[in-house]
Amino acid sequence: MKKKILLLASLVTALAAVGALATSQHAAARTDASCPTVHDGQLTIGTDNPAYPPWYAGGTKSSKWKINDPSTGKGYESAVAYAIAAKLGYARTKVSWTYVPFNKAFAPGSKSFDFDINQISYTPARAKVVTFSKSYYDVNQAIVVNKGTKIASVRSIAGLRSYKLGAQLGTTSYQFIKSRIKPSQTPSVPSSNAAAVLLLKNKQIDGLVVDLPTAFYVTAVQVPNSKVLGQFPAEPGGEHFGLVFQKGNSLVACVNKALGTLRSNGTLKQLDQQWLAKATGAPILK
């Protein structure tokens, strides 16, 4: 009799386990259906190439990735991307990266990526043709100049107006030059950030406007004998970077939930301190 009872108990336990597994698998299927990706079982992330520090770091240079390989998980944006992937249930081996030029990321049309992460600021105009996530980084604009030049002694926005400035075409840095600085000379607006940096390095422009963390990278690595002249006060309502999705992509709800968790549990702050801590202390130009 005892053997029958034990056998019956074991059978009940086994059936319960099978039921729990089926319920878990069914729940996972529902989650996957509500968080669709371009390729089933894989998360495809876009970014520009070169992928610059401090947003990306490390990896062997190859014909595909010119400076840093975004798949290392190093650098602020790479680390944030993998933290989001983990919250969505994707192991590192199920994450793939694809090259997407900056301006193409937020252009109208279908996308080959699930989301793009490339220091792309939210603007109402861009949001008409693509969908943005909530903020993963709140940003200030800054200006880099060559040391020992006349502009290097400027301490106000008004003082910048007589100088030749530059920024990458299509960026909020360029929009900031036009709307807030309003220089008397037409700004230089090359199509890539690398070209804009080269203009400063060759002294073809007096000042380069970029986001603050990038400004520190420019001075540390790209333009010898340069300095961050200052950062600008935040725009009304603030400026922030968001992940970019194809317009109407329902995956954004899943990613926003992941970002909310990463913000509330301190992960975004920790990654900020780890990768962007040097981008502090620049004087504010008013």
C-alpha positions in Angstrom: 0.0 0.0 0.0 2.8 2.4 0.9 4.5 1.7 -2.5 1.3 2.6 -4.3 1.0 5.8 -2.4 4.6 6.7 -3.1 4.1 5.9 -6.8 1.0 8.0 -6.9 2.7 10.9 -5.2 5.6 10.7 -7.6 3.2 10.7 -10.5 1.4 13.8 -9.2 4.7 15.6 -8.7 5.9 14.7 -12.2 2.6 15.9 -13.7 2.8 19.1 -11.8 6.4 19.7 -13.0 5.3 19.1 -16.6 2.4 21.5 -16.2 4.7 24.1 -14.7 7.1 23.7 -17.6 4.3 24.0 -20.1 3.0 27.1 -18.4 6.4 28.6 -18.3 7.0 27.9 -22.0 3.6 29.3 -22.9 4.3 32.4 -20.9 7.7 32.8 -22.7 6.0 32.4 -26.1 3.6 35.2 -25.1 6.5 37.4 -24.1 8.3 36.7 -27.3 5.2 37.5 -29.4 4.8 40.8 -27.6 8.5 41.7 -28.1 9.1 40.9 -31.8 12.5 41.1 -33.4 13.7 41.2 -37.0 15.1 37.7 -36.6 13.5 35.2 -34.3 15.6 34.3 -31.3 18.1 37.0 -32.1 18.5 40.7 -31.1 20.0 42.8 -33.9 21.5 46.2 -32.8 22.6 48.9 -35.1 25.4 51.5 -34.6 27.7 53.7 -36.7 31.2 52.8 -37.8 33.6 53.9 -36.5 32.2 53.2 -33.1 33.9 55.8 -30.9 34.9 55.9 -27.2 33.6 56.4 -24.6 30.5 54.9 -26.1 32.4 51.8 -27.4 35.7 50.3 -26.4 38.0 47.4 -27.1 38.0 44.7 -29.7 40.3 43.8 -32.5 40.2 46.2 -35.4 38.9 44.6 -38.5 37.6 45.5 -42.0 34.1 45.6 -40.5 34.7 47.7 -37.3 37.3 50.4 -37.8 38.1 51.5 -34.2 36.1 49.5 -31.6 34.0 46.4 -31.9 30.6 47.1 -30.3 30.2 43.4 -29.4 32.8 43.7 -26.6 30.3 45.0 -24.1 32.8 47.7 -23.2 32.0 51.4 -23.5 28.7 53.0 -22.2 26.4 52.3 -25.2 27.7 48.7 -25.7 27.3 48.0 -22.0 23.8 49.5 -22.0 22.8 47.5 -25.0 23.8 44.2 -23.4 22.1 45.1 -20.2 18.9 45.7 -22.1 19.4 42.5 -24.1 19.7 40.5 -20.8 16.4 42.0 -19.5 14.8 41.0 -22.7 16.1 37.4 -22.2 18.8 37.4 -24.9 22.2 35.9 -24.1 25.3 37.6 -25.5 25.6 34.9 -28.1 22.1 35.9 -29.4 23.0 39.6 -29.9 24.4 40.7 -33.3 25.6 44.1 -34.4 25.1 45.8 -37.7 26.6 48.9 -39.2 24.1 51.7 -39.7 25.3 55.2 -40.7 24.2 57.9 -38.3 21.7 59.8 -40.5 20.3 56.5 -41.9 19.3 55.3 -38.5 16.5 57.9 -38.1 15.6 58.2 -41.7 12.1 57.1 -42.8 11.5 53.5 -43.9 12.0 49.9 -42.9 14.9 49.0 -40.6 17.3 46.0 -40.7 17.8 46.3 -36.9 15.7 45.9 -33.8 17.1 49.1 -32.4 19.9 51.5 -33.0 22.1 53.0 -30.3 24.4 55.8 -31.5 24.1 59.0 -29.4 20.9 59.9 -31.3 19.0 62.7 -29.5 15.2 62.6 -29.4 13.6 65.4 -31.4 10.0 65.9 -32.4 10.9 66.0 -36.1 12.8 62.7 -35.9 10.0 61.1 -33.9 7.6 61.7 -36.8 9.4 59.0 -38.9 11.0 56.7 -36.3 10.1 55.6 -32.7 12.3 56.5 -29.8 12.7 54.7 -26.5 12.9 56.6 -23.2 16.2 58.2 -22.3 19.2 56.1 -21.6 21.4 59.1 -21.2 20.7 62.8 -20.5 23.1 64.9 -22.4 24.6 68.4 -22.6 26.3 69.9 -25.7 29.9 71.2 -25.4 32.5 72.9 -27.5 36.1 71.9 -28.2 38.8 74.4 -29.3 42.5 74.4 -29.9 44.6 75.7 -27.1 46.3 79.1 -27.6 43.7 80.4 -30.1 41.6 83.5 -29.6 38.4 81.5 -29.1 40.1 79.6 -26.2 39.6 82.7 -24.0 35.9 83.0 -24.6 33.7 82.5 -21.6 30.1 83.1 -22.9 27.8 82.0 -25.7 27.7 85.5 -27.1 31.5 85.5 -27.3 31.4 82.5 -29.7 29.3 84.2 -32.4 32.1 85.8 -34.4 34.0 82.5 -34.8 33.8 79.7 -37.4 32.1 76.7 -35.8 31.4 73.2 -37.0 29.4 70.1 -36.2 28.3 66.9 -38.0 25.4 67.4 -40.4 22.1 66.2 -39.0 23.1 66.3 -35.4 21.5 68.2 -32.5 25.0 69.8 -32.1 24.5 71.5 -35.5 21.0 72.5 -34.5 22.4 74.0 -31.3 24.8 76.1 -33.3 22.0 77.5 -35.4 19.4 78.0 -32.7 21.4 79.0 -29.7 24.8 80.3 -30.7 23.7 81.9 -34.0 27.2 82.6 -35.3 27.9 85.3 -37.9 29.8 82.9 -40.1 28.1 79.9 -41.8 29.0 76.8 -39.8 30.8 73.9 -41.4 28.7 70.8 -41.5 30.5 67.7 -42.8 28.6 64.4 -43.1 30.6 62.5 -40.5 32.0 63.3 -37.1 35.4 62.1 -38.2 35.4 64.8 -40.9 34.3 67.4 -38.4 37.1 66.5 -36.0 39.6 66.8 -38.8 38.4 70.3 -39.5 39.3 71.3 -36.0 42.6 69.4 -36.0 43.6 71.3 -39.2 42.3 74.6 -37.8 39.8 75.0 -40.5 37.2 75.8 -37.9 37.6 77.5 -34.6 35.3 75.3 -32.5 33.7 71.9 -32.7 30.3 71.4 -31.1 29.6 67.8 -29.9 28.0 66.1 -26.8 30.0 66.4 -23.6 31.4 62.9 -23.3 32.5 62.9 -27.0 34.2 66.3 -26.4 36.4 64.8 -23.8 37.4 61.9 -26.2 38.2 64.5 -28.9 40.6 66.3 -26.6 42.1 63.1 -25.1 42.7 61.2 -28.4 41.8 62.9 -31.6 43.0 66.5 -31.5 46.3 67.1 -29.7 46.6 70.4 -27.8 42.9 70.9 -27.7 40.5 71.5 -24.8 36.9 71.4 -23.8 36.1 75.2 -23.7 32.9 74.5 -21.9 29.5 72.9 -21.9 26.2 74.6 -22.6 23.2 74.8 -20.2 20.6 72.0 -20.9 17.8 72.9 -23.3 14.3 73.5 -21.8 12.9 70.1 -21.1 16.4 68.6 -21.5 18.1 66.7 -24.3 18.5 63.0 -24.2 19.7 60.0 -26.2 17.1 57.4 -27.1 17.2 54.0 -28.8 15.8 54.3 -32.3 13.2 51.8 -33.7 11.3 51.5 -37.0 8.2 53.6 -36.7 5.5 51.8 -34.7 7.7 48.9 -33.6 6.1 47.3 -30.6 9.5 46.2 -29.2 9.9 49.7 -27.8 7.5 48.9 -25.0 9.6 46.0 -23.9 12.8 48.0 -24.1 11.3 50.9 -22.1 10.3 48.5 -19.4 13.9 47.2 -19.4 15.3 50.7 -19.2 13.0 51.5 -16.3 14.4 48.6 -14.4 18.0 49.5 -15.2 17.4 53.1 -14.1 15.6 52.1 -10.9 18.1 49.5 -9.8 21.1 51.8 -10.4 22.6 50.0 -13.4 22.5 53.0 -15.7 24.1 55.2 -13.0 26.8 52.6 -12.5 27.6 52.3 -16.2 27.7 56.1 -16.4 30.2 56.2 -13.6 32.3 53.4 -15.2 32.5 54.7 -18.7 31.6 58.4 -18.7 33.0 59.7 -15.4 35.7 61.7 -17.0 33.1 63.8 -18.9 32.5 66.1 -15.9 33.7 69.4 -14.6 33.6 71.4 -17.8 32.6 75.1 -17.2 29.2 76.1 -18.3 29.0 78.8 -21.0 26.0 81.1 -20.7 
